[in-house]
């Protein structure tokens, strides 16, 4: 394939290469270590651990797709086939979708644990968690394969890998399917907002003796950071699919979520759940 399209100037290509390189340098060790610690030191018998493991796997799928993206932005050339480009891009977008869903699962699990600790005890099981993540992976796999088959069957375009087909179009055509991502992300964001509000309300005045949490501020900061990730990483990219021609800045922001997830949802949530387990066992 030829050099990167006209919308990527010579000045911007190195910038994106450096930015994605930083994401790779941070995201790979953070997620690899997080996944190793989760599998080695934490039982997968709790739903929170199941969601965190799948979140780390999802982020690793994004990270392993970044080297070729960095190469393209550094050299302006895609050396492999169109199929390889589609597979690499699929890893990226699968991560964005699965990460947003698993983060929402984590928020809902925290909501049940804090607001409905006794009522949800028999529903918050690792079996139900595995059923949920398995269904999500299956749906994403089917969607990814269908999109790849559809794109591979189209005639070749004068573009290179990682450059949107409509980047230079003044009036790109938007199909009804393009609205699916922003709608889904908006719904997930709304769910996280509701979870945050209900947990805040419970922690402030209605925390029962069966679900005491020692560090309420830490718990709420986690929920707030959850909303920050949605607002900064996921929402801009989903909206740009129907409003913006050049999505590369939003793609870069979305990729940064793989660096934030281990810090916010592994280490912070792990400390929170240890405290809660200590309370339950005492």
KERONU-618642 format. One record per residue: residue in three letters; x, y, z of N, C-alpha, C, CB in turn. Coordinates in steps of 0.02 Angstrom, whole numbers, plus 50000, padded with zeros to 5 digits. Glycine has a CB too. Layout:
BEGIN
ALAXYZXYZXYZXYZ...
// end
This chain:
BEGIN
UNK500424994050000500005000050000500445006350000499535000050061UNK500145011849979500525017949972500545021850037500235022249917UNK500805027850033500895031850093500225034050122501325037850078UNK500255035950186499655037950221499325043850186499815039850294UNK498655044150193498255049050156498425056250170497555047950171UNK498105060550133498275067550134498105070850201497915071150079UNK497635068050239497445071250301497965070550355496785068450325UNK498445066050345499005065450393499615068850363499155057950410UNK499775074650388500345078250363500995075250389500305085750381UNK501545077350358502195074950379502325076750452502745077750335UNK502055082450474502175084550543501765080450593502005091950551UNK501165078350574500735074850621500895067450627500015075650600UNK501165064450576501315057250579501785055550637501625054950514UNK502345059050646502775057450703502435058650770503405061450700UNK501995063650773501645065050836501215059050856501215071350830UNK500825056450809500405050750824500825044550839499925049350766UNK501385043850804501825038150818502085038350889502415037950768UNK502275044350912502535045150981501975043951031502835052150991UNK501385046651018500825045851065500635038451073500225049951042UNK500555035051017500385027951021500965023851049500195025350952UNK501585026151038502155022751068502145023251144502795025651041UNK501955029151169501905029951242501345025551271501765037351260UNK500795025151235500245020851257500465013551259499625021651211UNK500845011551208501105004651207501585003451264501455003251140UNK502035008151276502535007351329502225006951398503035013151327UNK501675010351409501335010151473500825004451477500985016751487UNK500435003751424499884998951426500104991751428499454999951366UNK500634989951392500844982951390501064980351459501404982051340UNK501544983651493501744980951558501204981551611502364984551582UNK500814987051610500294987851661499774982351656499964994651653UNK499544980951596499024975851587499294968851595498694976551520UNK499904967651572500204961051580500314959351653500864960651541UNK500584964151691500704963051762500044962351799501114968751792UNK499554966551782498894966151814498574959351803498444971751788UNK498604957051741498304950551725498664944951762498324949251650UNK499334945351765499724940151800499554940051874500474941451790UNK499504945851905499354946251977498644943651990499434953452003UNK498174945651947497484943351957497434935751953497034946551904UNK497764932851904497714925651895498114921751947497964923651825UNK498654924651971499094921052018498884921952090499804923452009UNK498664927952109498554929452179497824930452198498934935552197UNK497374930452149496674931652165496234926252135496454938652139UNK495774923852174495324918652151494824921552102494964915352210UNK494664917652050494164919652002493464917452024494324916851933UNK493384916452089492734914552115492284920452129492814910452177UNK492564926552125492164932552136492014935952069492514937452184UNK491424938852061491264942151997491724947951982490544944551998UNK491954951452033492394957152021493044954851988492554960852086UNK493324949252011493944946651982493834944451910494214940852024UNK493264941451896493104939251828493084945151781492434935351827UNK492744950551802492694956451759493374959751749492204961451790UNK493784960051802494444963151796494894959251750494764963751865UNK494884952651754495294948451710495104949651638495224941051728UNK494464949751623494244950851554494394957951531493504949351548UNK494374962751577494554969651559495294969951541494404974451618UNK495724966551579496434966351563496564962951497496824962851619UNK496214957451483496294953951419496074958551362495884947451418UNK495524962051372495284966651321495804972051305494624969851343UNK496104974751358496614979951347497234977151312496814983051413UNK497414971051328497994967951295497864966951220498164961251327UNK497234965651202497064965051131497204971551094496334963051122UNK497064977151127497214983551097497964984651092496894989251136UNK498314983151146499034984551150499414980751095499314982651218UNK499234974451083499604970651033499464972950962499444963251040UNK498964977150953498834979850886499204986450874498084980950877UNK499504989250926499804995850919500474995950881499914998750986UNK500904990850885501544991350849501474992850775501924985050858UNK501004989550741500914990850669500624997850657500464985550638UNK500195000050702499925006850696500485011950704499375008050749UNK500935010750751501495015250761501945015250699501905013150823UNK502055009450670502465008950610502165012950552502555001550589UNK501515012450544501185016150490501255023650499500435014250486UNK501145026050561501195033150572501915035650570500885034950639UNK502385031250584503095033350582503375033450511503515028650625UNK503135028750469503415028050402502925030350347503615020950389UNK502285030450363501785032150312501645026550265502015038050274UNK501805020350284501735014750237501475008650274502405013050203UNK500985005150244500724998850271500994993150230499934998850272UNK501424988850259501774983850219501384977250209502424982250250UNK500844976350245500494969950243499854970450200500314967750314UNK499464965050202498874964650160498294968450190498674957350149UNK497764969150151497154972450175496834968350230496664973550118UNK496874961750226496594957450278496944958550345496644950150258UNK497604959150343497984960550404497794967250434498734960350390UNK497654972050391497434978550415496764978050451497384983550357UNK496304974250421495644973350451495684969850519495184969450404UNK496114964750523496184961150586496484965650640496624954850576UNK496994969550622497304973950670496814979250695497914977350639UNK496434982050649495934987050669495384983950711495624990350607UNK495214977550698494694974150736494904973350809494544967350706UNK495544971850821495784971450889495664977950927496534969650890UNK495784983450893495704990050925494984991350943495964995550879UNK494534990750895493834992450908493494987450953493454993050843UNK493714981150952493454976250999493624978251071493714969250984UNK494234980851080494434983151146494004988851170495164985151146UNK493874993651127493474999451147492784997251170493425004551090UNK492474992951131491804990651148491794986351211491494986851089UNK492244981451213492244976951271492454980451335492714970951258UNK492934985051331493144988651391492574992651421493734993251375UNK492204996151378491645000151403491114995751436491335004251347UNK491014989851408490514985251437490754982351503490344979651387UNK491384980151505491644977051567491694982151623492324973851554UNK491864988351607491884993551658491184994751685492175000151629UNK490684994451642489994995151664489794989251708489524995751604UNK490004983251690489874977451732490164978351801490154971051699UNK490774981051804491104982151869490704987151910491824984751859UNK490464992451879490064997351915489414994351941489915003351870UNK489094990351900488464987151920488594982151977488134983651861UNK489154978651974489324974052028489434977752093489944969952009UNK489774983452090489874987552150489214990252177490354993352136UNK488774992152131488114994552151487744989252190487714996652089UNK487734983152165487384977752200487704976352267487374971452157UNK488364976652270488714974952332488604980152387489454974252319UNK488544986452367488474991852416487744993352432488824998152391UNK487334993652381486634995752390486184989852408486374999152327UNK486314984052377485894978152390486334972152410485464976352327UNK486704972652465487194967352482486874960652497487594969552542UNK486324960552532486004954152550485574951452493485594954952613UNK485204955852462484744953752410485124951052349484304959552389UNK485724953652336486094951652276486614946252289486434957652246UNK486654943752350487184939052368487174932852323487124937052441UNK486584930252308486534924152269486584925352194485884920552285UNK486524931652173486584933252102487294935252083486094938752084UNK487654938052130488334940252117488804934252126488544946152165UNK488804929852077489224923952079489694923952019488794917452080UNK490234920252025490704919751969490394916351909491344916051991UNK489934911651922489604908151867489204913051824489144902651893UNK488814917351857488424922351820488884927351785487944925951867UNK489444928951818489914933651787490214930651724490474935451837UNK490414924251726490694921051667490184920451612490964914051685UNK489554919251629489034919051579488964925851544488364916951610UNK488994931151584488934937851556489504939651510488884942951612UNK490124938451532490694940251490490734935751429491354939851531UNK490544929451437490534924951379490054927251326490364917851401UNK489474929451347488974932051300489234938251265488314933451335UNK489564942651302489824948851273490364947251221490114953451327UNK490824942851238491354940951190491054937851127491854936151222UNK490534933751135490224930451078489894935651033489704925351101UNK489534940351062489204945551023489714949850986488764950051068UNK490254951751021490764955850989491124952050934491284958151042UNK491224945550944491554941550892491124941250829491684934450918UNK490474940250838490024939950780490014946650744489314937850803UNK489964952050782489954958750752490594960250715489824964050805UNK491164958450745491814959750714491894955850649492374958050762UNK491714949550651491774945450590491324948050535491604938050606UNK490714949950553490244952550502490504958950471489554953650533UNK490794963350512491064969550485491664968250440491264974350542UNK492104963650461492694962050421492494958950354493154957350459UNK492004954550355491764951450293491474956650247491244945950307UNK491094961250275490784966550235491314971050203490304970650278UNK491824972950242492344977450217492794973850166492764980150274UNK492934967550179493374963850133493044962750066493574957250164UNK492384962850064492034961850001491954968149960491374958950014UNK492134973949989492074980149952492654981049904492034986050000UNK492554984849850493104986149804493654990149838492854989849742UNK494274989649815494824993149847494745000749843495484991149815UNK494985004149895494955011449899495665014149896494595013849963UNK495705020449879496355023849879496515026449948496365029649827UNK496625021949994496795023850062497275018650090496165024550106UNK497585020350146498015015650179497715013650245498715018650188UNK498035008950278497775006450341497765011850394498195000450365UNK497255011750437497155016350493496975023350471497775016550534UNK496815024350408496565030850385495835029950365496995033550324UNK495365033550396494655032750380494525033850306494235037550421UNK494065029750279493905030350208493635037250191493415025050188UNK493275040250238492945046550223493335052550250492255046650253UNK493985051550263494375056950294494405063050250495065054650309UNK494395062050184494445067650138493785069350105494965066150086UNK493245065950125492595067350096492295073550129492125061350103UNK491995077750089491665083650117490975081950145491615089050064UNK490675076750119490005074850142489945067250143489455077950096UNK490275063950192490265056650194489575053950209490765054150245UNK489425048350179488775045250190488765041450256488595040450132UNK488245042650296488185039450361487595034550358488075044750417UNK487745028350374487225023150373486905022750442487515016350352UNK486305019750447485995018950513486425015050562485325015450505UNK486825010350536487255006350580487785010550615487585000750541UNK487965016250584488475020550614488235023750679488675026050565UNK487585023950689487315026850750487315021950808486615029450738UNK487475015650795487435010550847487945011850903487545003650818UNK488565013250884489085014350935488925020150982489745015550901UNK488775026150956488615031551002488005030251046488495037950964UNK487515026651019486925025051059487105020251116486375021851015UNK487495015051100487695010151151488135013451204488065004251118UNK488615017451183489065020751231488665025551275489625024451195UNK488185029051246487775033651286487365029951338487315037751240UNK487105024151318486715020051366487165017551422486385014051330UNK487765015151405488235012851456488445018451502488845009651423UNK488555024351474488735030151516488165031851563488905036151472UNK487545031551539486975032951582486925027851639486325032851540UNK487065021551624487065016451676487585017951729487185009451646UNK488175020051707488705021851755488525027951797489365023151718UNK488195032751767487975038651805487465036551858487665043851757UNK486995032351840486495030051888486825026051945485965025651853UNK487295021651927487645017751978488025022352026488135012851945UNK488355027351999488735032052040488275035852087489125036951996UNK487705038152062487245041952103486945037652159486685044852060UNK486765031452143486465027152193486975025152247486185020852160UNK487595023852226488105022052275488265028052319488745019552240UNK488315033952290488435039952329487885041152380488505046052283UNK487265040352358486695041252403486705036252460486035040652364UNK486895030052444486915024752495487485025952544486985017952462UNK488065027752519488645028752562488555034752608489275029552521UNK488185039652586488095045752626487605044752683487865051352581UNK487085040752672486575040752725486205034152736486075045852709UNK486295029252692485895023252697486315016952696485385023052642UNK486915017252721487355011452720487175006752777488095013552725UNK486965000752762486754996052813487364992852846486304990552784UNK487254989752903487794986552939488094980752902487564984253007UNK487724977852855487964971952819488404973752760487384967852795UNK488484980052745488884982052687489314988152703488434983452627UNK489644987952761490054993652781490674994052737490244993052855UNK490845000052718491445001352680491865006452718491285003952608UNK492485004752732492895008952775493085015452740493515005152796UNK493285015052677493525020952642493015023152590494215019552609UNK492525027052612491995029152567492255033752512491435032552606UNK492725038152530492995042852481493345039152425493475047652515UNK493725033952442494075030052391493585026652344494525024852424UNK493045024052371492535020852330492235025752281491985017652374UNK492055031752305491745036652261492235039252209491465042352303UNK492865039952227493365042152178493415037252120494045043052211UNK493345030852136493375025752084492795026552035493365018652115UNK492195027752062491615028752019491695035051977490975029152060UNK491965040352007492065046551970492565045551914492295052152017UNK493115042151929493615040751877493325036351822494235037451908UNK492875031951841492515027851792492155032351742492015023151827UNK491805037351767491455042051724491935046151682491005046651765UNK492505047851710493005051651673493255047651613493595053551719UNK493385041251623493615037051567493085036751512493775029951592UNK492455036051531491925035951481491895042551444491255034451514UNK491945048051481491865054651451492445056451406491785059851505UNK493055054651426493655056651388493835051551334494235057551436UNK493775045151350494025039951304493495037251257494315034351344UNK492915035451283492425031851243491945036351206492045027151287UNK491665041251241491145045451211491375049451151490865050151263UNK491965052851154492175056751095492245052551032492825060151110UNK492535046551038492625042350979491955040150951493055036250996UNK491495038150994490845035750970490465041350935490435032951027UNK490505047450961490165053050929490495054950864490145059150977UNK491155054350862491525056250801491355051750742492275056050814UNK491095045850755490925041250701490375044150656490695034650729UNK489985048850682489435051650642489505059250634488775050050674UNK490025062250663490075069550660490735072150633489955072450727UNK491285068350640491945070850624492265066650569492395070750687UNK492605069950522492945066450468493605063450492493075071250409UNK494025067550524494675065250547494605063050620495225070750539UNK494595056550632494465053950700495105052150737494025047850696UNK495685053450708496305051150740496415053950810496885052950696UNK496265060350823496345062650892495905058750941496185070050897UNK495285057250921494835053450965495055046250972494125053750938UNK495345043450918495605036650921496175036250971495825034250851UNK496595041350971497155041551018496905041951090497625047451002UNK496405046051102496115046551169495805039851190495585052051171UNK495465036651143495145030251160495665024951177494715027851102UNK496225025051142496755020151155497055021051224497295020651103UNK497035027151250497335028551315496965025051372497335035951328UNK496365022551359495995019251413496355012951436495295017451389UNK496765009851393497115003851414497655005351465497425000351353UNK497865011651470498345013651521497995015451587498765019551497UNK497385017951582497015020051641496675014151676496505025251623UNK496445009351638496065003851668496445000051722495864998951614UNK497074998051711497424994451765497504998651828498104992151741UNK497635005151820497745009451878497095010551917498025016051856UNK496555011551881495935013351914495525007351937495515017651869UNK495505002251895495044996751909495364990551936494684995051846UNK496014989951931496324984251964496554986152034496904981651923UNK497024990852039497304992352104496794995452151497894997052095UNK496405000252128495925003552173495364998852193495635009752139UNK495064995452145494524990952161494754985052202494184988552098UNK495374982952190495624977252229495664979052303496314975152203UNK495904985052318495934987252388495234987652418496294994052393UNK494774990152379494084990852404493784984052420493644994452353UNK493874979252376493574972652387493904968852443493594968552324UNK494544969952454494864966752511494554969252576495624968052511UNK494424975652580494114978452640493414975552650494094986052637UNK493054975052595492374972552602492374965152621491994973552537UNK492834961352593492864954252611493054953352684493364950652565UNK493504957752708493684957352778493084958652823494244962352794UNK492664963252801492064964752841491594958752840491714970952814UNK491514955752781491044950252775491294944052814490944948452702UNK491944943152817492214937352851492264938352927492894935652824UNK492234944552948492314945853019491664944453057492524953153030
// end
